[in-house]
Amino acid sequence: MPEFDRFAPPHLDDPYPLYARLREGPPFFADAFGVWVVTRRADVKAVLSDPARFSSEFLIRTPMSPAPGVAETLATGHPEVFALLNQDPPEHTRVRALVAAAFSPRRVRALTPRVERLAGELVDAIAADGAADLIRSLALPLPLLVICELIGIPRADAPRVRGWIEQLKVLTSFGASDAEQVAAAHGSVEFERYLAALIAQRRAHGRDDLLTDVLRGDLTDLEIISLLITLIFGGHETTTNLIGNALLAALARPEGLPDDPDDVIERTLRADPPVQGTFRRTVADTELGGAPIPAGAQLYAALGAANHDPDGSAEPHLAFGRGIHYCVGAQLARVEARIALRTLATRLPGLRAADGFRVSYPANLLHRGPIRLAATWPVPSVH
């Protein structure tokens, strides 16, 4: 049985050689994570494309190995229900229809000038410093502010939302202490209560935002809370990591940041995707890539591994998924990444990674992006 030591030091920094070895064999069960690991492109495509065999229903706010007190703390909040990312048809079809219009090409085009202004504000705020952590200064706040504005969350509340998202990441990561897990569970409950209050406000006073649009549907408050958490987490974390990974790739080039970053972004989506994998559950006993897998088994479809499969090098990458769960915000994520890199290139000429900077990554099966990115740039003298 292969060893899926994904968080061992060499693999945490660079999982792709490990993925290459794992693609040589069929799907296998990884005891450390309690999941079947799927790495070949053909097998990953099969998992993503067949919801009748591979269900998306799994809980995203409950740790795989919860510490004492976590379940009790989470129980004091709103029960988690399936929403969008972790739904199957026909419920998934119904919910996706409610949010798809907000991420349509027309709406994204209309939002683009606002993204450009936000990116400009964030970069201008650090321009005179000559040095910054580009994750904390731009890659993290830009998509957070955009998704909050789209949903209808006040900008003043964005720092609190950011803190809650960081706590949710603890619940989906490995290696957190018992105290960190319990604190994260309390944060999750606070976040749910905040969203419940926001929903009540919108029911009383509608606005021109995504939350008001969703309230016109027939979802329960529990479904809306889970949907909002999914949209905020996905729309924020995924794009932050895309920007971070694309910046790393661009700054590694001798010529630095490109004026037109689209090629760097697309290469990053294939070579170092922000979402490394997704979970599914087998509906019945099945066979996948030559491996018999029992009903009710949890599968980890490794998108990062599939993207590097030589058998799929001429095919589109799977960074945004495939099938009915193809990322609804894919176009917006590309726009945000493009604007972030272009704004840095035009407003901070000479930008480069700081001397001695060494990238590090969190221990997370789902997401991959630099924890920080220390950069410097020349600041013109003022006479």
N, C-alpha and C positions, 0 to 999 in steps of 0.2 A: 504494500500500500504506500503510495507516495506521501511524503511529508509536506504538509501545507503550512510551513513555518513563515507565514506571510509577514509577521512583525519582527522577525529576527533582523538585526541591524543591517545586513547588506540588502535584504529584500524590502525593508521598510523604505530605504532610500531609492532603490531601483528594483521594482518587482518583475521587470520584463524578462530577465534571464530565467527566473523561476518559472514564469508563465510558459516560456519556450519549452522547458523540460516537461512541464505538466501537460502540454499539448500533445506530447508523444504518446500519451495513454488515454484511455476512456475516462469518463466522469468517475470520481471516486469520493468516498465518504471521509471527511476530515473530522476526526474525533474532537479536536481542540475547539472547533466551532459548531459542531453538531449539524453540519450541512454537507450536501453533496456538491462538489466543486466541478463546474462545467467550464472548460477553457477553449475548446475548439470552436472556430467560427460557425461551422455548420450546426453543431449542437446548440450553441448559444442562440443562433437564429431560430432553431426549432423551438426552444424554450420560450423565446419572446413572441413567436408568431402563433402559438397554439394555446389560447386561454382555456380551451376545453380540457386539455391534458395538464396544463401547468397554471394553477391559480395564482393570482396576485394577492390574495387575501392573507395579510400578515400584519401584526401590530408593530408600529414603528416607534412607539414611545415607551416600550417595555424592554429593558436590557435582556440579552440572552442569559446572562448569569446575574440576576439582581441581588444586590446586597440586602442584608436584613433591614427591614423597615421601608424599603423602596416600594414594595407592592402596597403596603398599608398607606403610605403617603399618597401614592397615585390614586388610591381608592377614595381619597377625600375630594378629588376633583371630579371632572366630568368624564364619564366612561368613554374610552376611545372607541370609535366606530370606523368602519372602512370608508375611505373617501378618495376617489380619483386614482391616486398612485397605487393603492392597495385594494382596488375594487375590480370585480369581474363584470362582464355584461350580464344582464341589461342595465344594472345600476350604474356601471361605469359610463355607458353611453349617455345616460340621462344627465349625469353630473358634468361630464366633459362638455356637453352641449351648452351648459349654463356659463362656462368660463371661456369657451373657445373664442367667442367674439372679442373678448378683451385682449387677446393675443393675435388677432388677425393681422395680415400684412397692412391693412389700412390703418388700424389702431396703432401698430408699431411705428409706421411712418409718421403719424401725427404726434407720437410721443418722442420721436427722435430729437427735435430741438430742445425739449426739456432735459433729456439725458445729456446733451451737449452742454447745456448751461450748468447742470449739476457737476459734471466732470470738470468744467472750467473753474468753478468755485472751489472744488476740492484741491485741484492742482495749484491754483493761485494762492491758496492758504499756506502751502509749504514752499513755494518758489524761492522765497528769500532765505530759506534756511540752508540750502545747499546739500541737505541730507535728510532722509526720511525712510521709514519702513513703508514701502508702497502697498503692502497688504492693509495695514491699519489706516493708512492715509487715503487710499483710493479704491483698491480692489474690494475691500470689505464694505465701506460705506456707500459706494455708488449703487450697486444693485440693491442694497437694503433700502436706500431712500427711494429708488424707483419702484420697487414692489410695494412698499408702504403707501406711496402716493397713489399707485394704481388701485390698490385695495380700498384706500380711504382712511388709512391710519395717520393721525397727525404727525407731522415731522418732529414735533417736540417729543413724541413718544418713541421715536426710532432708537435712541440709545437703550431704552428699557427693552424693546423688542430684541435688539442685538444681544443683550445680556441673556434673555430667555433662550434665544437660539443657541448661544454658546452652551447653556445648560442642557438643552436637548441633544447637542452633539455629544455630551458626556454619556448620555443614555444610549447612544448608538456606537460608542467607541469601546475599545478594550483597554484594560489596564488602569481604569479609574479606581480610586480607593473607595471603601465603603462610605466614608464621610462625603466624598465628592458625589457619589451616586445619590445619596440621600438629599444632599443640597440641590442636586439637579432635579430630583423628583419634586421637591418643594417649588422650584422654579417653574417646572412644567405645569403644576397646579395653578400657580399665580398667572401664568400665561393664559391658560384656559379661562380663568375667571375674568381676566382683562378682555379677552375676545368675546365672552358672553355679554359683558357690559357694553361693548362696542356694537354688538348685534342688536341689543335692546335699544340703543340710541338710534341706530339706522331704521329700525322698525318704526320708531316714532317720527323720525325726521330723515327722509331719504335724501340722497345726494347723487351727483353724477360720478359714481365710482363703481368698482367691481362688486363690492359688498352689497350695495343697493340692487344691482342687477341680479345677484345670486338670491337675494331675498324675494325676488319676484317668482322664483321657482317653488317647488314643493318640498324642499329639504327641511329636515328638522334642525333645531339649533345644534344638536350634537353633531349632525353631519356637517353643518356649516363650520363649526369649530375645527373639526378634523380637516376639512377642506382648506380652511385658511392657514392652518399650521403647515399643511402640505405645500401650499403655494408659497408661503413665506420662506419656509426652509429650503424648498427646491429652487425658488426664484432668487434666493440670496446666496446660499452656500454653493450651489453649482456654478453660478456665474463668477463668484469670488475666486473659486479655484480655477476656472477657465482663464480669467484675467491673470492670475498669479502664474499659472503654468505657461501661458503665452509670453508673459514678460520674461520669465526665466529663459525660454527658448530664444526670444529676440535679443536679450542682452548677452547671450552666449555667442552671438554672431559678431565677427570683427567689425561690421559696419553698424552694429547696434540696432536701435529701434527703426523699423521701416516707416516711410511716409504712408504707404498703403499696407496696412497690417493684415489684410484678408488672408493672404497665403500663409502667414505665420499662424493665424488662428485656426485655419482648417488643418494644417499639419499638426498642430497641437491637439486638436480634437481626435485625431487618429493616433498620434504617437504617445500622448500623455493625457488621456481624457480626464476631465474633472470628476466624472462618475465612473468608478472602477468596476462596479458590479451592481446587480439588483437581485432581489430574492423572489423565488416562486415556490409553490407547494404542489406536489403531485396529487392529482385528483383521484387516481387509481394506480394500481400496479402498472408499470410501464417499462419500456426499454429506451435507452438513449445512448447513442454512440457505442453500442455494444455492451453497455452496462445495464443489468436489471435493477430497477429502482422501485422500492415499495410505495404503496399509497401513503399519503400523508407526510412524505419526506420533504424536508426543506432543501431547496436548491439555491446555490449561489452561482448565477450566470456572470462570469468574469468578462465584462465588456473590454477591459484593458487588455486581457489576454487575446480575446477574439480579434481585436483591432490589429494585432501584430501577427495574426495567422497568415503565413505566406499564401495559403490557398485563397485568401480573400483580398489580396493586395490590390486587385483591380476593381474591387467592389466598394460601394460607399461604406464609410466607417459606421460604427454602431454607438458612437458617443452619446447620442440622444435617444438611444433605444431603437425599437422597431415595432411595427404592428400597432395595435390599438393604444398602446401606452407610449407611443412616440412622444417625446417631450413637447407639451403644448406651448412652452415658452422658448423653443429653440431659436426662433428668429430674433426675439428680443435679446436673448443671451448673446448672440452673435453681434447684434448692434451695440450692446453695452461694451463688449470686449473691444470691438473696433474703435469706438469712441474713446475708451480709456487709453488704448495704446497710441492713438493718433494725437490725443490731447497732450500726453507726455512728450511725444516726439516733437510737437510744434512749440510747446511752452517751456520745456526743459531740455534744450539742446545740450548735447554732451552727456546725457544721462548714462550712467553705467552702474553695475553692481559694485558695492563698497569693497574696498580691499579687505581680504580676509573673510568675506562673507561665506558662510557655509549653509546650504539649504537643509532644512529638516522638515519632516512630515509627521502628521498625527497618525496614531494607530487606529485606522478606520477602514473597514472593508468596503464601504460604500463610496467614500469621497477621498480624493487625493488632490492636495494643493499645498504650497509652501506655507508654513506657519508664519513666517515673516520673510521680507525681502528688503534687505538693507541696500540703499542706493545713494549715490552722490551725483552732483552735477555742479558745473561752475556757476558762480553767481557774479554777475557783472559788478564791477566796483562803481560806487556812487561818488562822484566828485562835486 
